[in-house]
């Protein structure tokens, strides 16, 4: 037998199954997601221009020789502790997938963290320059600490050693009332809690049930740069800058520097030092107050002795009491001697004035005054009657004019209402005619849509295929059969034609149906695996021949 020449690749794939572009893209998507799943990728952020209008973030991760597209969904971006920034080297954790719309693979990021201390320091320096440019670190914005606060607010973890150190130091120096706002000092959500605590203390009203602190202490123990990163977050720095209560930053040890240290009104190297800055030493105050008291008493005694000496000197310079009262006593005696004579003269003068007044009060004068008063009363009565009649006549004329105007206004208003009713009736008729025409048009359109849908249903129904001479084969359970390999020996079949159904039995000597095998997703396309059947849109409750 002569050797057969090998078939070219195109002829070998002549009978290979066909894939649509969507089917091939979805197959590749499932293969990539099953083979990789969740991965951690280290690279530099490139092409980041901030969140999209939809809230999602699109950018790329790259290194010196490759680049991969990345996306962060809106909900994940809002919960992220570290936000993506252009040029920042990060470690991204997410799921590898493909985007069929542009035939490219991408990583859907679920967590993002800076790649090492160097990246954190670069991010911190960049954020420091940005906030400094806004003037948040200016010395002019900083407030003076109160000398002896009544209430001290502390923002820290309630379970750490920091709060105990602060309370012990305050107890040793000067016991004060302390309000603790418990927060997380590291980890996810800690920055939001610290910012909310600072704003919460500032929101307390003056003289409320919970006293408003006179000074705030934001404290945390020492740690690495990653542990202290919450106090480098912009939300914490801005909350500290907005605080109207003087704020002391006591984050970490003396060598630890965070951005809240630059914006705080005072920075303490340790939490214990923050407590020392907040209050003075009570024992020293007692000594100082005692010294001031002794100095005050000594000064008072010296002042009293000086005033006593001045009083003695002034008393020696004053004349005797008898000398001061001699002349006033002489004047009093002279006035007492002339008092009886003056009283008699005053009595005679008043008697003469009363006598002259009584001479004028005769009966004729009284009658004349009464007659004048009666005349004035009569004249006033006549004038009052004339005024009342004139006012009544004016009011009657005014009301008559108002009656005429009211009658004319009533007639014009009634005519206007009749005209308005006529216009509304005409408009109602026009709207009714338009509604009738619109209803007829709508019913015609609906009838046309129903007729077109019926035609489309008839065209897509498999019965139209049966009418062209094809037949549908079902098994004993009524399921459509797509291949001869699925029919066993002596199997009961049902064949449906366009005009009815016919029962049939398969041959007894045909081989048994082969067991179905699930194709492996990693199998190459050149093997003889049977392809998955194409997906086709099938009408509801109808079989399919394909």
MARFI-719973 format. One record per residue (C-alpha): x negated, y negated, z negated; residue in three letters; chain. Coordinates in pm, 1 decimal, always signed. Each point is the difference from the previous one (the first is absolute). Layout:
<sites>
       px       py       pz rest kette
        X        Y        Z  ALA     A
...
</sites>
This chain:
<sites>
       px       py       pz rest kette
     +0.0     +0.0     +0.0  UNK     A
   -151.4   -334.2    +91.2  UNK     A
    -81.1   -240.5   -282.2  UNK     A
   +269.8   -261.8    -58.6  UNK     A
   -117.4   -357.3    +12.1  UNK     A
    +67.2   -201.1   -318.7  UNK     A
   +296.2   -239.2    +25.3  UNK     A
    -68.2   -366.9    -34.4  UNK     A
   +117.5   -160.5   -330.6  UNK     A
   +293.5   -183.9   +162.5  UNK     A
   +136.2   +330.1   +141.7  UNK     A
    -53.6   +174.4   -332.4  UNK     A
   +218.8   -263.5   -173.1  UNK     A
   +263.0     +6.8   +274.1  UNK     A
   +238.1   +206.4   -213.2  UNK     A
   -100.2   -160.9   -332.8  UNK     A
   +285.5   -160.0   -198.1  UNK     A
    +61.0   -370.9    +44.3  UNK     A
     -6.8   -248.5   -289.6  UNK     A
   +155.6   -342.4     -7.6  UNK     A
   -216.8   -283.2   -123.5  UNK     A
   +207.3    -25.0   -320.9  UNK     A
    -31.6   +374.1    -67.5  UNK     A
   -376.7     -8.6    +52.6  UNK     A
    -38.2   -309.5   -223.3  UNK     A
   +208.2   +157.2   -279.5  UNK     A
   -199.5   +324.6    +27.0  UNK     A
   -325.8   -193.4    -33.1  UNK     A
   +146.2   -195.9   -296.5  UNK     A
    +91.8   +323.4   -183.1  UNK     A
   -341.5   +151.2    +75.8  UNK     A
   -190.2   -303.5   -137.2  UNK     A
   +218.0    -28.1   -312.7  UNK     A
    -21.4   +374.9    -75.6  UNK     A
   -375.4    +21.3    +63.4  UNK     A
   -104.3   -306.7   -206.1  UNK     A
   +284.9   -111.0   -230.8  UNK     A
   -128.9   -242.2   -265.4  UNK     A
   -357.4   -129.7    +40.8  UNK     A
   -232.7   -260.4   -156.5  UNK     A
   -173.6   -227.7   +248.1  UNK     A
   -276.0   -252.5    -69.1  UNK     A
    -41.0   -291.3   +237.7  UNK     A
    +10.6   -373.8    +58.5  UNK     A
   +333.1   -179.2    +53.3  UNK     A
    +16.2   -153.9   +346.5  UNK     A
   +271.3   -200.0   +175.5  UNK     A
   +201.4    -77.8   -315.9  UNK     A
   +204.8   -319.1    +41.4  UNK     A
   +228.8    +34.3   -301.1  UNK     A
   +333.3   +182.0    -30.0  UNK     A
   +225.8    +12.6   +306.5  UNK     A
   +333.5   -181.7     -3.0  UNK     A
   +157.9   +335.9    -90.5  UNK     A
   -227.4    +27.5   -306.5  UNK     A
   -211.9   +285.3   +140.4  UNK     A
   -378.0    -36.0    +44.6  UNK     A
   -180.5   +110.6   +318.3  UNK     A
   -379.7     +5.7    +34.7  UNK     A
   -291.0   +237.6    +66.7  UNK     A
   -271.1   +174.5   -201.6  UNK     A
   -340.1    +13.9   +166.8  UNK     A
   -361.9    +91.2    -58.4  UNK     A
   -307.1    -37.6   +219.1  UNK     A
   +120.8   +249.8   +265.5  UNK     A
   +378.0    +59.9    -24.6  UNK     A
   +332.2   -165.6    -79.5  UNK     A
   +341.8   +129.6   -111.2  UNK     A
   +329.7   -186.8     -7.1  UNK     A
   +166.1    -43.1   -341.4  UNK     A
   +340.8   -108.6   -126.0  UNK     A
   +132.4    -81.2   -348.3  UNK     A
   +378.6     -3.4    -41.6  UNK     A
   +168.6   -292.6   -171.9  UNK     A
    +97.7   +182.9   -321.8  UNK     A
   -348.8   +147.5    -48.1  UNK     A
   -166.7   -339.0    +63.9  UNK     A
   +210.9   -164.2   -269.4  UNK     A
   -111.5   +257.8   -261.4  UNK     A
   -371.2     -8.1    +91.8  UNK     A
   -245.0   -128.4   -258.9  UNK     A
   -261.6    -89.3   +264.1  UNK     A
   +129.3   -178.1   +308.3  UNK     A
   -175.0    +48.5   +336.6  UNK     A
   -230.0   -279.9   +115.9  UNK     A
   -188.6    -49.1   +325.1  UNK     A
   -356.7   +136.7    -14.5  UNK     A
    +41.2   +178.3   -336.5  UNK     A
   -145.7   +352.4    -25.5  UNK     A
   +262.3   +224.9   -158.1  UNK     A
    +88.8   +363.8    -67.2  UNK     A
   +348.1    +72.4   +137.0  UNK     A
   +212.2   +299.5   -101.0  UNK     A
   +286.1    +94.3   +227.4  UNK     A
   +153.0   +233.7   +254.3  UNK     A
   -140.3    +45.9   +350.9  UNK     A
   +263.7    -12.1   +274.1  UNK     A
    +53.7   -115.6   +358.8  UNK     A
   +202.8   -277.1   +157.0  UNK     A
   +167.5   +141.5   +315.5  UNK     A
    +88.5   -346.6   +126.7  UNK     A
   -363.8    -75.1    +89.7  UNK     A
   -154.9   +351.7     -8.3  UNK     A
   -243.5    -75.7   -283.8  UNK     A
    -63.8   +145.3   -343.2  UNK     A
    +10.4   -207.5   -318.6  UNK     A
    -13.0    +27.2   -377.5  UNK     A
   +299.3    -99.2   -214.0  UNK     A
   -170.2   -138.4   -313.3  UNK     A
   +154.2    +71.3   -339.7  UNK     A
   -284.5   -121.6   -227.0  UNK     A
   -285.9   -245.6    +51.2  UNK     A
   -307.7    -68.8   -213.3  UNK     A
   -324.9   -192.1    +57.2  UNK     A
   -300.8   +209.7    +97.0  UNK     A
   -238.1    -49.1   -294.5  UNK     A
   -116.5   -282.3   -224.2  UNK     A
   -140.5   -201.0   +289.3  UNK     A
   +340.2    -31.5   +162.9  UNK     A
   +158.4   -103.3   -331.2  UNK     A
   -267.0   -265.3    -57.1  UNK     A
    +46.7   -133.7   +352.8  UNK     A
   +376.5    -13.1    -49.1  UNK     A
    -44.1   -171.3   -336.7  UNK     A
   -234.8   -264.0   +144.9  UNK     A
   +233.2    -71.4   +288.5  UNK     A
   +297.1    -34.3   -235.2  UNK     A
   -206.4   -220.5   -232.0  UNK     A
    -83.7   -239.4   +284.5  UNK     A
   +362.9    -14.5   +108.6  UNK     A
   +132.1    -81.3   -349.8  UNK     A
   -280.7   -247.0    -66.8  UNK     A
    +88.6   -183.3   +320.9  UNK     A
   +353.3    -40.5   -135.6  UNK     A
   -138.4   -168.2   -312.9  UNK     A
   +104.3   +268.6   -249.3  UNK     A
   -344.3     +6.4   -163.1  UNK     A
    -36.2   -378.1    -52.9  UNK     A
    -96.3   -107.2   -352.3  UNK     A
   +253.9   -284.0    +15.8  UNK     A
   +283.7   +255.9     -2.8  UNK     A
   -114.1   +168.3   -321.5  UNK     A
   +179.9    -73.1   -328.3  UNK     A
   -141.2    -45.2   -349.4  UNK     A
    +62.1   +277.6   -251.9  UNK     A
   +211.9    -91.4   -306.9  UNK     A
   -207.3    -38.9   -316.8  UNK     A
   +224.1   +219.3   -219.8  UNK     A
   +275.6   +180.4   +197.8  UNK     A
   +308.8   +122.8   -182.6  UNK     A
    +75.2   +287.0   +243.1  UNK     A
   -252.9   +188.0   +217.0  UNK     A
   +115.6   +204.8   +302.1  UNK     A
   -213.8   +298.8   +101.9  UNK     A
    +31.5   +174.4   +339.4  UNK     A
   -172.0   +340.6    -22.6  UNK     A
    +58.9   +371.7    -37.6  UNK     A
   +173.2    +86.0   -331.8  UNK     A
   -189.9   +330.0    -36.7  UNK     A
   -360.8   -112.6    +49.9  UNK     A
   -263.2   -118.7   -247.0  UNK     A
    +19.7   -356.9   +135.6  UNK     A
   +319.9    -97.5   -180.1  UNK     A
   -129.8   +146.9   -328.6  UNK     A
   -324.5   -197.3    +28.6  UNK     A
   +191.5   -322.3    +67.3  UNK     A
   +239.6    +54.3   -292.9  UNK     A
   -285.2    +86.7   -240.5  UNK     A
   -200.1   -305.9   +104.9  UNK     A
   +302.4   -229.3    -41.3  UNK     A
    +67.1   +151.2   -343.2  UNK     A
   -358.6    -68.0   -107.3  UNK     A
    -15.5   -358.7   +133.1  UNK     A
   +350.4   -145.0    -26.3  UNK     A
   +316.5   +219.3     +2.7  UNK     A
   +247.1   -123.6   +259.4  UNK     A
   +318.6   +141.3   +153.0  UNK     A
    -87.3   +213.9   +304.7  UNK     A
   +236.5    +97.1   +284.4  UNK     A
   -124.1   +293.3   +210.9  UNK     A
   +132.8    +48.7   +354.1  UNK     A
    -90.6   +364.9    +82.9  UNK     A
   -128.8    +54.6   +356.4  UNK     A
   -207.8   +242.9   +201.6  UNK     A
   -353.5   -133.5    +37.5  UNK     A
   -107.5   +222.5   +290.1  UNK     A
   +154.1   +212.3   +270.8  UNK     A
   +289.9    -54.6   +236.8  UNK     A
   +246.7   -267.2   -109.6  UNK     A
   -227.1   -138.8   -273.7  UNK     A
    -60.0   -333.8   +178.2  UNK     A
   +374.1    -58.5    +37.8  UNK     A
    +55.8    +76.7   -369.0  UNK     A
   -275.3   -240.2   -116.1  UNK     A
   +134.6   -280.0   +223.8  UNK     A
   +354.9    +64.1   -124.0  UNK     A
   -119.4    -15.3   -362.9  UNK     A
   -171.6   -337.3    +48.8  UNK     A
   +306.1   -143.3   +172.7  UNK     A
   +227.1   +156.5   -263.6  UNK     A
   -180.8   -174.6   -287.6  UNK     A
    +24.0   -332.0   +188.0  UNK     A
   +371.6    +53.9    +58.4  UNK     A
    +79.0    +24.5   -375.0  UNK     A
   +197.4   -310.2   -111.3  UNK     A
   -121.5   -237.9   -267.1  UNK     A
   +170.3    +74.1   -332.0  UNK     A
   +156.7   +321.9   +129.2  UNK     A
    +60.1   +325.7   -184.3  UNK     A
   -342.5   +121.9   +114.2  UNK     A
   -257.4   -274.9    -65.6  UNK     A
   -200.4   -130.5   +294.1  UNK     A
   -375.6    +63.1    -45.6  UNK     A
   -237.7   -293.8    -38.0  UNK     A
   -286.0   +190.9   +169.9  UNK     A
    -25.2   +316.4   +213.0  UNK     A
   -273.4   +266.6     -2.2  UNK     A
    -27.8   +234.7   +301.0  UNK     A
   -227.1   +279.2   -121.3  UNK     A
   -141.1   +330.4   +115.6  UNK     A
   -300.1   +214.8    -94.8  UNK     A
   -301.3    +56.8   +218.2  UNK     A
    -10.0   +221.5   +307.2  UNK     A
   -111.3    +32.6   +357.5  UNK     A
    +92.8   -243.3   +277.2  UNK     A
   +277.7   +234.0   +112.3  UNK     A
   +141.1    +15.0   -354.5  UNK     A
     +1.0   -380.5    -30.0  UNK     A
   +134.0    -60.5   +351.5  UNK     A
   +352.1    -81.0   -118.0  UNK     A
   -134.9   -328.5   -141.1  UNK     A
   -142.0    -89.4   +344.2  UNK     A
   +340.6    +26.3   +165.9  UNK     A
   +136.9   -322.9   +141.9  UNK     A
   +334.5    +36.3   -179.5  UNK     A
   -175.8     +3.4   -341.2  UNK     A
   -226.0   -295.8    +84.8  UNK     A
   +291.8   -211.6   +119.2  UNK     A
   +209.2    +88.1   -306.8  UNK     A
   -287.8   -109.9   -226.6  UNK     A
    -39.0   -323.5   +197.6  UNK     A
   +372.4    -76.7    -32.6  UNK     A
     +3.4    +60.4   -377.5  UNK     A
    +98.2   -308.8   -200.7  UNK     A
   -123.4   +171.9   -316.8  UNK     A
   -380.8    -16.7    -52.8  UNK     A
   -146.0   +336.9   +101.4  UNK     A
   -315.1   +183.4   -116.7  UNK     A
   -142.1   +271.1   +226.7  UNK     A
   -164.8   +288.9   -186.6  UNK     A
    -39.7   +266.9   +268.7  UNK     A
   -286.0   +247.7    -33.7  UNK     A
   -335.9    -64.3   -161.5  UNK     A
   -223.2   -304.4    +34.7  UNK     A
   -152.8   +122.2   +327.9  UNK     A
   +336.9    +78.3   +162.4  UNK     A
   +130.8   -279.0   +223.6  UNK     A
   +353.7    -10.1   +141.8  UNK     A
   +190.1   -269.7   +187.6  UNK     A
   +231.2    -68.0   -295.2  UNK     A
   -309.5   -124.8   -191.0  UNK     A
    -38.1   -288.4   +247.9  UNK     A
   +360.9   -115.9    -21.2  UNK     A
    +51.4    +48.4   -375.5  UNK     A
    -23.1   -303.4   -230.6  UNK     A
   -266.7   +180.6   -203.0  UNK     A
   -204.6   +315.9    +62.3  UNK     A
   -100.5   +224.0   -289.5  UNK     A
   -281.6   +254.4    +41.7  UNK     A
   +195.2   +262.2   -201.8  UNK     A
   +355.1    +34.6   -140.9  UNK     A
   -140.3    -53.5   -350.8  UNK     A
   -157.8   -328.0   +112.0  UNK     A
   +339.5   -103.8   +143.1  UNK     A
   +153.3    +39.3   -346.8  UNK     A
   -280.5   -213.2   -143.8  UNK     A
    +66.4   -271.4   +259.0  UNK     A
   +373.9     +0.7    -74.8  UNK     A
    -15.5    -80.1   -374.1  UNK     A
   -252.1   -158.5   -241.5  UNK     A
   -138.5   +167.8   -316.4  UNK     A
   +240.7    -46.1   -289.9  UNK     A
   -268.2    +15.6   -271.7  UNK     A
   -198.7   -274.1   +171.0  UNK     A
   +316.2   -208.7    +24.0  UNK     A
    +60.0    +46.8   -373.6  UNK     A
   -354.2   -123.2    -75.8  UNK     A
    +41.2   -293.5   +236.8  UNK     A
   +341.5    -91.7   -143.5  UNK     A
   -136.7    +19.3   -357.2  UNK     A
   -290.8   -227.0    +91.6  UNK     A
   +235.6   -245.8   +168.7  UNK     A
   +223.5     +5.8   -311.7  UNK     A
   -289.8    -79.7   -231.9  UNK     A
   -114.7   -278.9   +227.8  UNK     A
   +355.6   -136.4    +15.7  UNK     A
    +37.2     -2.8   -381.7  UNK     A
   -336.2   -172.7    -44.6  UNK     A
    +91.7   -262.4   +255.9  UNK     A
   +340.5    -53.5   -165.8  UNK     A
   -160.2    -46.7   -342.0  UNK     A
   -247.3   -251.7   +138.6  UNK     A
   +283.9   -186.4   +175.8  UNK     A
   +204.8     -9.9   -324.3  UNK     A
   -291.8   -139.3   -199.0  UNK     A
    -54.2   -268.4   +265.4  UNK     A
   +366.9    -99.3     -1.8  UNK     A
     +4.5     -5.6   -383.9  UNK     A
   -297.1   -238.0     -1.4  UNK     A
   +163.6   -222.7   +258.4  UNK     A
   +323.0     -4.0   -206.6  UNK     A
   -187.7   -107.5   -315.2  UNK     A
   -174.0   -278.3   +191.4  UNK     A
   +330.7   -122.3   +148.8  UNK     A
   +169.9    +12.9   -343.4  UNK     A
   -273.0   -219.8   -150.3  UNK     A
    +50.5   -261.7   +274.9  UNK     A
   +382.1    -22.3    -47.0  UNK     A
   +148.7   -277.0   -228.7  UNK     A
   +200.2    +82.0   -318.5  UNK     A
   +368.6    +93.0    +25.9  UNK     A
   +106.3   -301.3   -217.4  UNK     A
   -174.5   -239.9   +231.7  UNK     A
   +168.8   +148.6   +306.8  UNK     A
   +352.2    -19.8   -155.4  UNK     A
    -20.2   -342.1   -166.7  UNK     A
   +115.4   -210.4   +299.0  UNK     A
   +281.3   +237.2   +110.4  UNK     A
   +122.1    +10.5   -362.8  UNK     A
    +12.1   -384.7     -7.3  UNK     A
   +197.8    -12.1   +324.3  UNK     A
   +248.3   +253.2   -142.5  UNK     A
    +58.4   -211.7   -310.6  UNK     A
    +62.5   -313.0   +209.9  UNK     A
   +252.0   +183.4   +222.1  UNK     A
   +182.1   +138.4   -306.4  UNK     A
    +40.4   -348.0   -144.5  UNK     A
   +156.3   -147.1   +318.5  UNK     A
   +232.5   +297.9    +73.8  UNK     A
   +314.7   -115.1   -205.8  UNK     A
     +2.1   -345.7   +161.2  UNK     A
    -28.6   +147.1   +350.4  UNK     A
   +285.7   +247.5    -62.0  UNK     A
   +236.6   -287.8   -105.8  UNK     A
    -90.2   -205.2   +310.7  UNK     A
    +60.9   +298.9   +227.4  UNK     A
   +340.6    +64.5   -158.1  UNK     A
   +111.2   -360.3    +52.1  UNK     A
   -108.7     +8.0   +368.6  UNK     A
   +203.8   +318.0    +72.8  UNK     A
   +305.3   -145.3   -182.0  UNK     A
     -3.7   -313.3   +217.7  UNK     A
    -24.4   +211.9   +322.2  UNK     A
   +296.5   +221.5   -101.3  UNK     A
   +208.8   -308.6    -92.7  UNK     A
    -54.1   -152.3   +344.3  UNK     A
    +97.7   +323.2   +171.1  UNK     A
   +321.4    +43.4   -204.0  UNK     A
   +115.6   -353.9    +88.6  UNK     A
    +19.2   +106.9   +369.0  UNK     A
   +222.9   +305.7    -66.6  UNK     A
   +354.6   -162.3    +10.8  UNK     A
   +333.9   +165.6   +105.0  UNK     A
    +36.0   -213.4   +314.0  UNK     A
   -341.6   +111.1   +124.1  UNK     A
    +95.4   +365.2    -51.1  UNK     A
   +331.8    -46.9   +192.0  UNK     A
   -187.4   -161.9   +290.3  UNK     A
   -249.4   +286.4    +18.7  UNK     A
   +282.4   +257.6     -3.2  UNK     A
   +184.9   -189.0   +282.0  UNK     A
   -315.5     -6.8   +213.7  UNK     A
    -53.7   +371.9    -53.0  UNK     A
   +366.4    +71.1    +92.2  UNK     A
    -33.6   -204.4   +321.1  UNK     A
   -318.0   +183.4    +98.6  UNK     A
   +172.7   +332.5    -62.7  UNK     A
   +297.9    -96.0   +219.6  UNK     A
   -225.2   -113.4   +286.7  UNK     A
   -203.2   +323.0    -18.7  UNK     A
   +322.1   +206.6     +6.8  UNK     A
   +124.2   -173.2   +316.3  UNK     A
   -336.4    +40.4   +171.0  UNK     A
     -7.7   +370.0    -96.1  UNK     A
   +347.1    +56.2   +155.2  UNK     A
   -100.7   -174.8   +323.5  UNK     A
   -318.0   +204.9    +18.1  UNK     A
   +188.0   +327.7    -56.6  UNK     A
   +254.4    -79.1   +275.9  UNK     A
   -278.9   -102.6   +241.8  UNK     A
   -197.0   +319.2    -73.2  UNK     A
   +309.3   +214.9    +44.9  UNK     A
    +77.4   -168.6   +335.1  UNK     A
   -361.0    +58.3   +120.1  UNK     A
     +8.8   +364.9   -103.3  UNK     A
   +337.9    +50.0   +176.6  UNK     A
   -138.9   -152.9   +323.6  UNK     A
   -311.9   +214.6    -22.8  UNK     A
   +196.9   +322.4    -53.3  UNK     A
   +227.2    -86.3   +293.6  UNK     A
   -303.1    -36.2   +227.3  UNK     A
   -143.2   +329.2   -125.8  UNK     A
   +333.3   +171.4    +68.6  UNK     A
     -3.3   -118.0   +362.1  UNK     A
   -358.9   +114.0    +49.0  UNK     A
    +69.4   +336.1   -165.5  UNK     A
   +301.7    +63.2   +224.7  UNK     A
   -203.0    -83.6   +311.6  UNK     A
   -291.1   +218.2   -117.0  UNK     A
   +237.5   +288.0    -72.6  UNK     A
   +144.9    -13.6   +351.8  UNK     A
   -344.9    -20.2   +165.5  UNK     A
   -131.4   +287.4   -213.2  UNK     A
   +294.9   +218.9    +88.9  UNK     A
    -50.9    -73.2   +370.8  UNK     A
   -373.7    +82.6    -32.2  UNK     A
    +81.3   +331.5   -172.4  UNK     A
   +248.3    +90.3   +275.3  UNK     A
   -263.3    -75.0   +263.6  UNK     A
   -259.0   +211.3   -184.6  UNK     A
   +244.1   +290.8    -30.9  UNK     A
    +73.4    -22.3   +372.3  UNK     A
   -372.6     +4.5    +82.8  UNK     A
    -61.8   +299.5   -228.5  UNK     A
   +297.5   +185.5   +152.9  UNK     A
   -138.2    -60.5   +349.2  UNK     A
   -346.7   +115.6   -110.2  UNK     A
   +149.4   +313.6   -158.7  UNK     A
   +174.4    +85.2   +327.9  UNK     A
   -327.3    -42.2   +191.8  UNK     A
   -188.5   +218.9   -248.9  UNK     A
   +271.7   +267.4    +17.9  UNK     A
    -25.1     +8.2   +380.5  UNK     A
   -381.6    +24.5    -16.9  UNK     A
    +24.8   +277.0   -261.3  UNK     A
   +238.1   +196.6   +223.1  UNK     A
   -232.4    -33.2   +299.0  UNK     A
   -303.3    +94.3   -215.2  UNK     A
   +181.9   +306.0   -138.4  UNK     A
    +89.5   +119.2   +350.0  UNK     A
   -360.7    -50.9   +116.3  UNK     A
   -136.3   +184.5   -306.2  UNK     A
   +234.8   +296.0    +55.9  UNK     A
   -107.1    +16.6   +363.9  UNK     A
   -367.9     +3.7   -100.6  UNK     A
    +61.0   +271.1   -259.9  UNK     A
   +189.2   +210.4   +255.1  UNK     A
   -292.3    -38.4   +242.3  UNK     A
   -251.2   +101.9   -270.4  UNK     A
   +205.8   +304.5    -95.9  UNK     A
    +26.4   +101.0   +366.8  UNK     A
   -377.4    -47.7    +53.7  UNK     A
    -78.2   +196.2   -317.4  UNK     A
   +223.2   +283.6   +121.9  UNK     A
   -179.4     +6.1   +333.8  UNK     A
   -341.1     -5.8   -172.6  UNK     A
   +107.4   +283.2   -232.3  UNK     A
   +116.0   +207.8   +296.9  UNK     A
   -326.9    -68.9   +184.9  UNK     A
   -216.8    +99.6   -301.0  UNK     A
   +204.9   +306.9   -100.0  UNK     A
   -155.3   +337.9    +67.2  UNK     A
   +333.2   +108.9   +160.6  UNK     A
    -86.1   -209.9   +304.5  UNK     A
   -313.7   +211.5    +30.1  UNK     A
   +214.0   +317.5    -20.1  UNK     A
   +220.0   -136.3   +279.0  UNK     A
   -304.6     -6.1   +231.2  UNK     A
    -44.2   +379.6    -28.2  UNK     A
   -208.2    +37.9   -317.5  UNK     A
    +92.8   +212.2   -302.1  UNK     A
    -62.4    -27.8   -377.2  UNK     A
   -112.3   +314.7   -185.2  UNK     A
    +70.4    +37.4   -371.3  UNK     A
    -86.9   +275.2   -248.0  UNK     A
   +248.0   +185.5   -213.4  UNK     A
     -6.2   -280.8   -262.2  UNK     A
    +85.9   -259.2   +268.1  UNK     A
   -345.5   -164.0    +12.4  UNK     A
   -136.2   -100.0   +343.2  UNK     A
   -290.7   +208.6   +131.1  UNK     A
   -293.0   -181.1   +165.6  UNK     A
   -233.3   +288.7    +97.6  UNK     A
    +24.0   +369.1    +97.6  UNK     A
   -249.5    +93.5   -274.6  UNK     A
   +259.6    -82.2   -263.7  UNK     A
   +246.6   +269.9   +133.6  UNK     A
    -37.7   +345.1   -155.8  UNK     A
   +108.3   +338.5   +144.2  UNK     A
   +377.0    +59.8     +7.0  UNK     A
    +56.1   -356.0   -127.3  UNK     A
   +352.7   -130.5    +34.3  UNK     A
     +6.9   -312.5   +215.7  UNK     A
   +262.1   -250.1   +101.1  UNK     A
    -28.4   -179.6   +334.4  UNK     A
   +197.5   -319.9    +48.6  UNK     A
    +91.7   -116.8   +351.4  UNK     A
   +183.4   -310.1   +105.4  UNK     A
   +335.2   +185.5     +7.9  UNK     A
    -41.0   +231.6   -303.8  UNK     A
   -218.4   +236.6   -203.0  UNK     A
   -115.5   +359.3    +66.6  UNK     A
   -148.4   +253.4   -246.9  UNK     A
   -317.0   +194.4    +93.0  UNK     A
   -249.2   +248.1   -147.8  UNK     A
   -378.5    -13.4    +48.5  UNK     A
   -196.6   +294.3   +144.1  UNK     A
    -86.1   +278.3   -242.3  UNK     A
   -354.5    +47.2   +127.5  UNK     A
   -113.3   -364.0    -30.4  UNK     A
   -273.0    -78.3   -257.6  UNK     A
    +84.3   -131.7   -341.5  UNK     A
    -29.7   -379.1    -45.3  UNK     A
   -345.5   -119.6   -109.9  UNK     A
    -41.3   -158.1   -345.6  UNK     A
    -17.4   -377.9     +5.4  UNK     A
   -338.2   -144.9    -85.9  UNK     A
    -60.1   -345.6   -134.3  UNK     A
   -265.5   -173.9   +213.1  UNK     A
   -297.7   -140.7   -192.1  UNK     A
    -37.2   -379.7    +29.7  UNK     A
   -376.7    +35.2    +40.4  UNK     A
    +32.7   +239.9   +297.1  UNK     A
   -141.6   -145.7   +322.9  UNK     A
   +234.0    -75.8   +285.6  UNK     A
   -177.5   +244.5   +236.0  UNK     A
   +117.7   +313.2   -191.4  UNK     A
   +304.5   +195.1   +112.9  UNK     A
   +216.5   -111.4   -291.5  UNK     A
   +361.6    -58.5    +90.9  UNK     A
    +77.9   -371.1    -18.2  UNK     A
   +268.9   -140.5   -224.1  UNK     A
   +322.5    -62.5   +185.8  UNK     A
    +60.1   -355.9   +109.8  UNK     A
   +234.1   -209.5   -202.2  UNK     A
   +305.4   -112.1   +184.9  UNK     A
   +290.5   -212.3   -102.2  UNK     A
   +301.0   +225.4    -42.2  UNK     A
   +362.2   -107.7    -33.8  UNK     A
   +163.1    +69.0   -334.4  UNK     A
   +159.8   +352.9    -30.9  UNK     A
   -117.1   +105.1   +351.4  UNK     A
   -246.6   +268.2   +101.4  UNK     A
   -302.1    -56.6   +222.1  UNK     A
   -153.0   +197.4   +284.5  UNK     A
   -344.8   -156.3    -51.5  UNK     A
</sites>
